[in-house]
Structures are given as structure tokens and as C-alpha cells.
Amino acid sequence: MAEDMILIGICTFRRPELADTLASLCDLQPCGMEVRVAVADNDDAPSARELVAGTARDHALPIDYLHAPAGNISIARNALLDHAEALGARLFIYLDDDQTARPEWLRELVTAWRADPAGAVLGPVNAAYPPQAPAWMVRARAHDNRPVIGADGRIRAGYTGNNMIDMADPAWRGLRFDPQRGRTGGEDTAWFSDFLAAGGRIAFAPLAIIDEAVPLARAKLPWLLRRRYRMGQTHASIVARGRGPAGRALAAALAAAKAVACCAMAAARAADPARRNPQLMRAALHAGATLHLAGARPVEQYGTLPGLPGSSKGNR
């Protein structure tokens, strides 16, 4: 293992904003380690190859291109993990192809890991809203991403898109993203859940900030409600592991009660959209959990799993 190497991995699917993501990595401040970049193209055809090759010619960092078809985000994520292992990288990072890094971002991630050498480190994701975004959404920071912290002060869930993992941590050994979740999303939540179940620990780097562009199509309450509903389905699928019918019924009843309580809180805040709508989003999350535990089919959002009948192509 190359103890001084970091690989930054980016999954992409027909997104021209990848050029901005790669450009932002040119200005990274030194972190005391060798840094490489790899892009995993999840399209059927190698549609991002030309963009990556053109960018790599003048980039400050070496960039590898991987073709990892097709239409299933888990395939691309696993290809990047395999590539990190093949290179012998000590640290591996996931970025999304609509995110941009600030110059101090990588240095802050590495500094946090050195100060608290956990098997994973999360950084904040700040939404960059278009001018047309509703005022309530900007005020509520509805698209920002922060870690979930339990009552014991430990981070109890993870996300990709500004996360760094220590490839030497034994809790990561053998873990890969589930292709069955590569169409529905939530593959990262399940991956981190397996890591925590294996004894892993997650740290937080509050100054390692990534900015994520919010397209106008996502700057709408219905999109946020659908996303939270899907997140609830993922959470319920993890909660249901190893539970029998009685355990699932109890978990469904609890989630349903939480959904009702969130709707009541939303009604009490009806005059203030910045306080009302986040409660509706929480209600959608708990509704997704309730219905999943009751047998509802998962929502598919990423494309087709090879060998299975299914949905239309397209990531994200």
C-alpha cells in the first residue's frame, strides 16, 4: 500500500458539469501526500472519455479514466474502489460530478484524519442555489448535507460526495456497493451501515467544504419530497435486516407515528415555508420507511441493472 497516496474518485453519467469538478481540483492546497484523480463513466458508451482526456492534458493532477457501464451507480463506485486498491492508495475520496472543491478542502480532510484517524471522514456539502430558487429553500438550506450524529455523539450514518476513507481500516475489508441498490439509490447509506456494523468509526471535518450546484429542476419541493421518501425506503431496508414480521410491523408503526407527528408540526408552521417544508420532508422520509416496511416497491432513479428487467437509463 502506498501510504502517501490519495485517490479522488468521481462517478459520472452524461454530465458536462464534470469539467467544473475537475477544474476545481487544479487549485488544491498541498496536503503532504501524492494525489491522483480517477473518473468512472457509468454510461453505456464512453461518453466522458474525450472530456476527461482533454482535461487531463493540462491538469495539475494525474487523471485516470475508467469506463464502468451501465446506468447503475454501484458499478461505477465499485470500479473506483477496485482502482484505488490496484494503485495501493491509502486514502480514497468520493466526489460527485456536480460538486466543486474549495482550495483548502483536501488539506482539511487530511488534517482531520491525522488528528482523529477514523476509518472514514465526512465533510460538509453546501448547496449552490440558482437565482430562481425559492427563498424558503435557500433559508432552510434544504439541499445541504451534514452527518447524522447520535445521542452518544458518534456519527451514525455516512454519505458519498465529500467522504474520505482509510483503505487500511479493517472494517472496510471486502465491502462493496450493492448493485441491487444501484438503481434505487441509498447504496452509500447501506455501504456505510455495513462499515459501522463491522466496527468502523466516522469523523467529521467541518472546514472541508464542498459546493454542489442545485439544478433548477431540483430546486422544487416535490423533488425534495421524492428524495426524502426514497431515503426513508433505504433506511427501512437497513432497519428491517434480520427482523421478522412482528419486528417489521413494530418498526412500520413507529415510522407511521413519526410521519403523522411531522405533518402536525408542519401544520403548526403553515405560515412559514422555511419551517413548514422541512417538516414535510421529514414526513416524507418516515412515510417512505413505513410503506417500504409494508411491502412497497423501491423507487428506481438510476437506470438498469444488467441481467434484470427494469427502468429507463439515466443516473441521478
JOJO-V808865 format. One record per pair of residues at least 6 apart in sequence whose ideal C-beta (glycine too) atoms are under 7 Angstrom apart, sorted by the first residue. I is the first residue (numbers start at 0). J is the second residue. D is the distance in whole Angstrom. If there is no record, write none. Layout:
I/J/D + I/J/D
This chain:
0/87/5 + 0/89/6 + 0/166/7 + 0/167/6 + 1/86/7 + 1/87/4 + 1/88/6 + 1/89/6 + 2/89/5 + 3/32/5 + 3/33/5 + 4/32/6 + 4/33/5 + 4/35/7 + 4/86/7 + 4/87/7 + 4/88/5 + 4/89/6 + 5/32/5 + 5/33/7 + 5/34/5 + 5/88/6 + 5/90/4 + 5/92/7 + 6/35/5 + 6/37/6 + 6/83/5 + 6/86/6 + 6/88/4 + 6/91/5 + 7/24/7 + 7/34/7 + 7/36/5 + 7/92/5 + 7/94/6 + 8/37/5 + 8/39/7 + 8/79/4 + 8/83/7 + 8/91/6 + 8/92/7 + 8/93/6 + 9/17/7 + 9/20/6 + 9/38/5 + 9/94/5 + 9/96/6 + 10/39/5 + 10/41/6 + 10/72/6 + 10/75/4 + 10/76/6 + 10/79/7 + 10/96/7 + 11/17/5 + 11/38/6 + 11/40/6 + 11/41/7 + 11/47/5 + 11/96/4 + 12/41/5 + 12/42/6 + 12/314/3 + 12/315/7 + 13/42/6 + 13/46/6 + 14/96/5 + 14/97/6 + 16/96/6 + 16/97/5 + 16/212/6 + 17/47/6 + 17/50/6 + 17/96/4 + 18/50/6 + 18/54/6 + 19/99/6 + 20/94/6 + 20/96/6 + 20/98/6 + 20/99/6 + 21/54/5 + 21/58/7 + 21/62/7 + 23/99/4 + 23/100/5 + 24/36/6 + 24/60/6 + 24/100/6 + 25/58/6 + 25/59/5 + 26/102/5 + 27/100/7 + 27/102/6 + 27/104/7 + 27/105/5 + 28/102/5 + 28/103/5 + 28/106/5 + 29/106/7 + 30/105/5 + 30/106/5 + 30/109/4 + 31/109/7 + 32/109/7 + 34/60/6 + 34/105/7 + 35/60/6 + 35/61/5 + 35/63/7 + 35/86/7 + 36/60/5 + 36/61/7 + 36/62/5 + 37/63/4 + 37/65/6 + 37/79/6 + 37/82/5 + 38/47/6 + 38/51/5 + 38/62/7 + 38/64/6 + 38/65/7 + 39/65/5 + 39/67/4 + 39/75/4 + 39/78/5 + 39/79/5 + 40/46/7 + 40/47/4 + 40/48/7 + 40/64/7 + 40/65/7 + 40/66/5 + 40/67/6 + 41/67/6 + 41/68/6 + 41/69/7 + 41/70/7 + 41/71/7 + 41/72/6 + 41/74/7 + 41/75/4 + 41/314/6 + 42/68/6 + 42/69/7 + 43/68/5 + 43/69/4 + 45/66/5 + 48/64/6 + 51/62/6 + 51/64/5 + 52/64/7 + 54/62/7 + 55/62/4 + 63/82/7 + 65/78/5 + 65/82/6 + 67/74/5 + 67/75/4 + 67/78/4 + 69/302/7 + 70/301/6 + 70/302/2 + 70/303/5 + 70/312/5 + 70/313/7 + 70/314/7 + 71/178/6 + 71/181/4 + 71/182/6 + 71/301/6 + 71/302/6 + 71/304/5 + 72/181/5 + 72/186/6 + 72/301/5 + 72/314/6 + 73/176/4 + 73/177/6 + 73/178/5 + 73/180/6 + 73/181/3 + 73/186/5 + 74/178/6 + 74/181/6 + 76/176/4 + 76/186/7 + 77/175/5 + 77/176/5 + 80/175/7 + 83/91/4 + 83/166/6 + 84/166/7 + 88/166/6 + 89/165/7 + 89/166/6 + 89/167/6 + 90/163/6 + 90/165/6 + 90/166/7 + 91/164/5 + 91/166/6 + 92/162/7 + 92/163/5 + 93/159/4 + 93/160/6 + 93/162/6 + 94/160/6 + 94/161/7 + 94/209/7 + 95/160/4 + 95/211/7 + 97/211/6 + 97/212/5 + 98/160/6 + 98/209/5 + 98/210/7 + 98/211/5 + 99/210/5 + 100/209/6 + 101/208/6 + 103/206/7 + 104/122/7 + 104/207/5 + 104/208/6 + 104/209/6 + 107/204/5 + 107/206/4 + 107/207/4 + 108/120/6 + 108/122/6 + 108/163/5 + 108/204/5 + 108/207/4 + 111/120/5 + 111/202/6 + 111/204/3 + 111/207/7 + 112/120/5 + 112/163/7 + 112/165/7 + 112/202/7 + 115/202/5 + 116/165/7 + 117/200/4 + 117/201/6 + 117/202/4 + 118/164/6 + 118/165/5 + 118/168/3 + 118/170/5 + 118/171/6 + 118/194/7 + 118/199/4 + 118/200/6 + 119/157/6 + 119/162/6 + 119/163/7 + 119/164/5 + 119/194/7 + 119/199/7 + 119/201/5 + 120/163/5 + 120/202/5 + 120/204/5 + 121/146/5 + 121/154/7 + 121/157/6 + 121/158/7 + 121/161/7 + 121/162/5 + 121/201/6 + 121/203/5 + 122/161/4 + 122/204/5 + 122/207/3 + 122/208/6 + 122/209/6 + 123/144/7 + 123/145/6 + 123/205/6 + 123/208/5 + 124/143/6 + 124/144/4 + 124/160/6 + 124/161/5 + 124/209/5 + 124/211/5 + 125/143/6 + 125/208/6 + 125/210/5 + 126/140/7 + 126/142/4 + 126/143/5 + 126/211/6 + 126/213/5 + 127/210/5 + 127/211/6 + 127/212/5 + 127/213/6 + 128/136/7 + 128/137/5 + 128/213/5 + 128/218/6 + 129/213/7 + 129/215/5 + 129/218/6 + 131/215/6 + 131/218/7 + 132/213/7 + 132/218/4 + 133/218/7 + 135/272/4 + 135/273/4 + 135/276/6 + 136/218/6 + 138/273/4 + 139/273/5 + 139/276/7 + 139/277/5 + 141/223/6 + 141/277/7 + 142/213/5 + 144/158/6 + 146/154/4 + 146/201/7 + 146/203/6 + 147/154/7 + 147/155/6 + 147/156/4 + 148/154/6 + 149/155/4 + 154/201/4 + 154/203/6 + 156/188/6 + 156/191/6 + 157/187/7 + 157/191/3 + 157/201/6 + 158/187/6 + 159/187/4 + 161/209/4 + 164/171/6 + 168/199/6 + 170/194/5 + 170/197/4 + 170/198/5 + 170/199/3 + 171/194/6 + 174/190/6 + 174/193/5 + 174/194/6 + 176/186/5 + 176/190/5 + 177/186/6 + 177/189/6 + 178/304/6 + 180/186/4 + 180/189/6 + 181/301/6 + 181/304/6 + 182/299/4 + 182/301/5 + 182/302/6 + 182/304/6 + 182/309/7 + 182/310/6 + 183/229/7 + 183/297/4 + 183/298/6 + 183/299/6 + 183/300/7 + 184/229/6 + 184/233/7 + 184/300/5 + 184/301/6 + 185/229/7 + 185/230/7 + 185/233/3 + 188/233/5 + 188/237/7 + 189/233/7 + 189/237/6 + 192/237/5 + 216/222/7 + 220/276/6 + 223/280/6 + 224/279/7 + 224/280/6 + 224/283/4 + 227/280/5 + 227/283/4 + 227/284/4 + 227/287/7 + 228/283/5 + 228/284/7 + 228/286/6 + 228/287/4 + 228/298/7 + 229/287/6 + 229/298/5 + 229/300/7 + 230/284/6 + 230/287/7 + 231/283/7 + 231/284/4 + 231/285/6 + 231/286/6 + 231/287/3 + 231/288/4 + 231/291/7 + 232/287/5 + 232/288/7 + 232/291/4 + 232/297/5 + 232/298/7 + 234/288/6 + 235/254/7 + 235/288/4 + 235/291/4 + 235/292/5 + 236/291/6 + 238/250/5 + 239/247/5 + 239/250/7 + 239/292/6 + 242/250/7 + 247/292/5 + 250/292/6 + 251/289/5 + 251/292/4 + 251/293/6 + 254/285/5 + 254/288/4 + 254/289/4 + 254/292/7 + 255/289/5 + 257/285/4 + 258/282/5 + 258/285/4 + 258/286/5 + 258/289/6 + 261/278/5 + 261/281/4 + 261/282/4 + 261/285/6 + 262/282/5 + 264/278/5 + 265/275/5 + 265/278/4 + 265/279/5 + 265/282/7 + 268/274/4 + 268/275/4 + 268/278/6 + 269/275/6 + 299/309/7 + 299/310/4 + 301/314/5 + 302/310/7 + 302/312/5 + 302/313/6 + 302/314/6 + 303/309/5 + 303/310/6 + 303/312/6
